[in-house]
């Protein structure tokens, strides 16, 4: 199955991360990877309750990573692999300016 992640970092700046030919990441491994990056990038929960949904985690990791991390093809590929696995969706759009994740 074809998988890809589209990331809008700023208006007019969209990255397409195609996962064709990539080994899928296991769901638990994907969640762990996102958790580790959430902590490493010193992300903050979006909700006042402190509860962090997987889609929120993907969004704030993408926001904190910015162009610098997405400029690293290895990091970007791992982000994409973790995103599609954790969210169980083959195509995901992460729109940082709109603070939205859609499928």
C-alpha positions as CSV (number, residue, x, y, z in Angstrom):
1,X,0.0,0.0,0.0
2,X,1.2,3.5,-0.9
3,X,2.0,5.7,2.1
4,X,3.1,9.3,2.3
5,X,3.1,12.2,4.7
6,X,2.5,15.8,3.5
7,X,3.8,18.5,5.8
8,X,3.0,22.2,5.5
9,X,5.6,24.0,7.6
10,X,4.6,27.5,6.5
11,X,2.2,28.9,3.9
12,X,3.5,27.8,0.5
13,X,6.1,25.4,1.9
14,X,5.0,21.8,1.6
15,X,7.1,18.7,1.9
16,X,6.0,15.4,0.5
17,X,7.6,12.4,2.2
18,X,6.9,9.3,0.1
19,X,7.4,6.0,1.8
20,X,7.4,3.8,-1.2
21,X,9.9,1.0,-0.7
22,X,10.3,1.7,3.0
23,X,9.7,-1.0,5.6
24,X,6.7,-0.2,7.8
25,X,7.4,0.7,11.4
26,X,5.6,-1.3,14.1
27,X,2.9,0.7,16.0
28,X,4.6,0.4,19.4
29,X,8.0,1.4,17.9
30,X,6.3,4.4,16.2
31,X,4.7,5.6,19.4
32,X,8.0,5.2,21.2
33,X,9.8,7.2,18.4
34,X,7.3,10.0,18.7
35,X,7.5,10.0,22.5
36,X,11.3,10.2,22.3
37,X,11.2,13.1,19.8
38,X,8.5,14.9,21.8
39,X,10.8,14.9,24.8
40,X,14.0,15.5,22.9
41,X,12.6,18.5,21.1
42,X,11.1,19.8,24.4
43,X,7.5,19.9,23.1
44,X,4.6,21.1,25.2
45,X,1.1,19.6,25.2
46,X,-1.5,21.4,23.2
47,X,-4.3,20.9,25.7
48,X,-4.5,22.6,29.1
49,X,-5.3,19.2,30.7
50,X,-1.9,17.9,29.7
51,X,-3.4,15.0,27.8
52,X,-1.5,14.4,24.5
53,X,-3.3,12.6,21.7
54,X,-1.2,10.9,19.0
55,X,-2.3,13.4,16.3
56,X,-1.4,16.3,18.7
57,X,2.0,14.6,19.3
58,X,2.7,14.4,15.5
59,X,1.7,18.0,15.1
60,X,3.9,19.5,17.9
61,X,6.9,17.3,16.9
62,X,6.6,18.6,13.3
63,X,6.3,22.1,14.6
64,X,9.3,21.8,16.9
65,X,11.3,20.0,14.3
66,X,10.8,22.8,11.7
67,X,12.8,23.0,8.4
68,X,16.0,22.1,10.1
69,X,15.0,18.6,11.0
70,X,12.9,18.0,7.9
71,X,16.0,19.0,5.9
72,X,17.6,15.8,7.2
73,X,16.3,13.0,4.9
74,X,16.9,10.3,7.5
75,X,15.0,12.1,10.3
76,X,12.2,13.1,7.9
77,X,11.8,9.5,6.8
78,X,11.6,8.2,10.3
79,X,9.1,10.9,11.2
80,X,6.9,9.8,8.2
81,X,7.2,6.1,9.1
82,X,6.3,6.8,12.7
83,X,3.4,9.1,11.7
84,X,1.7,6.6,9.3
85,X,2.2,3.7,11.7
86,X,1.1,5.5,14.9
87,X,-2.0,7.0,13.3
88,X,-2.7,3.8,11.3
89,X,-3.3,5.9,8.1
90,X,-1.5,5.5,4.8
91,X,-1.7,9.2,3.9
92,X,-1.4,11.9,6.5
93,X,-1.3,15.7,6.0
94,X,0.3,17.7,8.8
95,X,-0.5,21.4,8.5
96,X,1.6,23.2,11.1
97,X,0.3,26.8,10.4
98,X,-3.4,25.5,10.7
99,X,-2.4,23.3,13.7
100,X,-4.3,20.4,11.9
101,X,-3.7,16.8,11.1
102,X,-5.9,15.3,8.4
103,X,-6.2,12.0,6.5
